[in-house]
Amino acid sequence: MKTFNILLSSINDIKAFVNIVNRYEFDVDLTSGRYVVDAKSIMGIFSLDLSKPIKVDVHSDDAEAFIDEIKAYIQ
C-alpha cells in the first residue's frame, strides 16, 4: 500500500482525477479528517473538505503508472 497527499483545487481537477483512478483495477481511498471515501466516486470526493490536502491510500504494490499520472495533484 502506498500513501501520500493530494490537493484537488477545482471541479476539473476532481473530474480528471476520478477518470484516472477509474482506469485502474485496484482500490484507492481518500481520507479527509475522519471521513474515508472511494476515490472512484465523484460524489464521495465532493463530500470531503477540499480546501485541505487529502490523504490517498493506494491498495496495490504495482501503482507506479497510476502515481505518474496523478503527479500534478501530489503535494
C-alpha positions in Angstrom: 0.0 0.0 0.0 1.2 3.5 -0.8 0.1 6.7 1.0 0.6 10.3 0.1 -1.3 13.6 0.0 -3.0 15.3 -2.9 -4.8 18.7 -3.5 -7.8 18.9 -5.8 -8.4 22.6 -6.2 -11.1 22.7 -8.9 -14.0 20.7 -10.3 -11.9 19.9 -13.4 -9.2 18.6 -11.2 -11.7 16.3 -9.5 -13.2 15.0 -12.8 -9.7 14.4 -14.2 -8.6 12.6 -11.0 -11.7 10.3 -10.9 -11.2 9.5 -14.6 -7.6 8.4 -13.9 -8.5 6.4 -10.9 -11.3 4.5 -12.7 -8.8 3.2 -15.3 -7.1 1.0 -12.6 -8.4 -2.2 -11.0 -7.0 -1.6 -7.5 -8.8 0.3 -4.8 -7.9 3.9 -3.9 -9.2 5.5 -0.7 -9.3 9.2 0.1 -9.2 10.4 3.7 -10.1 13.9 5.0 -10.4 14.1 8.8 -12.4 11.2 9.9 -14.1 10.6 6.5 -12.9 7.9 4.1 -14.3 7.7 0.6 -13.7 5.6 -2.5 -11.6 7.7 -4.9 -13.6 6.3 -7.8 -16.7 8.1 -6.5 -17.0 11.7 -7.7 -19.9 12.3 -5.2 -17.8 10.9 -2.4 -14.9 13.3 -3.2 -17.3 16.3 -3.2 -18.3 15.3 0.4 -14.7 15.9 1.6 -13.1 19.2 2.7 -11.3 20.1 -0.5 -9.6 23.2 1.0 -7.0 21.0 2.7 -4.7 18.2 1.3 -6.4 14.8 1.1 -4.6 11.6 2.1 -4.5 8.9 -0.6 -4.2 5.2 0.2 -3.4 3.1 -2.9 -4.1 -0.6 -2.2 -1.6 -2.0 -4.6 2.1 -2.6 -4.7 2.2 -2.0 -8.5 0.9 1.5 -8.7 3.8 3.4 -10.3 1.9 4.1 -13.6 -1.0 5.5 -11.5 1.2 7.7 -9.4 2.9 9.0 -12.5 -0.5 10.0 -14.0 -1.5 11.9 -10.8 1.8 13.7 -10.1 0.2 17.1 -10.8 -2.0 16.6 -7.7 0.5 15.2 -5.3 1.6 17.6 -2.5 
